[in-house]
Amino acid sequence: MSKKKERKIDLNDLTPEEACKLEIAEEIGVYDKVMEGGWRVLSAKESGRIGGILSKRKRAREKQEAQNENAK
């Protein structure tokens, strides 16, 4: 198994993307599961749902930033 998958989630050293993923995990009810066993314990359906929501938020944020730049 790769080193990335073996490392525990450190709440004090999160990238912005990891923080967003944890926020989404909490919203869909799998936060405790992730904190106990890491991301690898999620089912494909749960992982896909997190990825889909993450992508949707990223697109919305980029669209908002583009609109803000056009307004200037």
Secondary structure, DSSP 8 states (H G I E B T S, - for coil): --HHHHS---TTS--HHHHHHHHHHHHHT-HHHHHHH-GGGS-HHHHHHHHHHHHHHHHHHHHHHHHHHHH-
